[in-house]
Amino acid sequence: MARTILTELAFFITPFAIYAIALLLKQKDARDRENWGAKVVAWLAFAGIILVAISLIWFSHYGGYKPGSTYVPAHIDKDGKLVPGYTK
């Protein structure tokens, strides 16, 4: 669950990080408030939300297991070795 939340958080933060890098490349101070106006932050937040939505759709469609597959939970086999969970 934490991995999913961190992945979506990374997608949301990406436009802000790209903008900060662009400011640095333009030799402007990325920590200066005048470079982070309300319109800029609104557009970056909108871009982040769009990236999160696209990633959620992408991962729900192409991620996970195949439909109809059966999950076999982790178990101990007859030799006493731990067999991790898998799908078949």
C-alpha positions in Angstrom: 0.0 0.0 0.0 2.8 2.4 0.9 4.4 1.8 -2.5 1.2 2.7 -4.3 0.8 5.9 -2.3 4.5 6.9 -2.8 4.2 6.2 -6.6 1.2 8.4 -6.9 2.8 11.1 -4.8 5.9 11.0 -7.1 3.7 11.5 -10.1 2.0 14.5 -8.5 5.3 16.1 -7.5 7.0 15.6 -10.9 5.7 18.8 -12.5 6.8 20.8 -9.5 10.3 19.3 -9.7 10.6 19.9 -13.4 9.6 23.5 -13.0 12.2 23.9 -10.2 14.8 22.4 -12.5 13.8 24.7 -15.3 14.1 27.7 -12.9 17.6 26.6 -12.0 18.6 26.2 -15.6 17.3 29.8 -16.3 19.6 30.8 -13.4 16.7 31.9 -11.2 16.3 31.1 -7.6 13.8 28.2 -7.2 13.2 29.2 -3.6 12.1 32.7 -4.4 8.3 33.2 -3.9 7.9 35.4 -7.0 8.7 32.5 -9.3 5.9 30.5 -7.7 2.8 32.6 -8.4 -0.7 31.3 -7.8 -1.3 30.6 -11.6 1.9 28.7 -11.9 1.2 26.6 -8.8 -2.4 26.0 -10.0 -1.1 24.8 -13.4 1.5 22.6 -11.8 -1.1 21.1 -9.5 -3.5 20.5 -12.5 -0.6 18.8 -14.4 0.2 16.6 -11.3 -3.5 15.6 -11.0 -3.6 14.7 -14.6 -0.4 12.6 -14.3 -1.9 10.8 -11.2 -5.2 10.1 -13.1 -3.3 8.7 -16.1 -1.1 6.5 -13.9 -4.1 5.2 -12.0 -5.8 4.2 -15.3 -2.6 2.8 -16.7 -1.8 0.6 -13.7 -5.4 -0.5 -13.2 -5.5 -1.6 -16.9 -2.0 -3.0 -17.4 -0.9 -3.9 -13.9 -1.7 -6.7 -11.6 -2.5 -10.2 -12.5 -4.4 -11.7 -15.4 -8.1 -12.1 -15.1 -9.1 -15.5 -13.9 -5.8 -16.3 -12.3 -5.7 -17.9 -8.9 -3.4 -16.6 -6.0 -1.5 -19.2 -4.1 -0.4 -17.8 -0.7 3.0 -18.2 0.7 3.5 -21.6 2.4 6.0 -24.0 3.8 6.7 -27.0 1.6 7.5 -30.5 2.8 11.2 -29.8 3.0 10.5 -26.9 5.4 11.4 -24.2 2.8 9.3 -21.0 2.5 7.6 -20.8 -0.9 6.6 -17.2 -1.7 3.1 -16.5 -2.9 2.4 -16.6 -6.7 -0.5 -16.8 -9.2 -1.3 -19.6 -11.6 
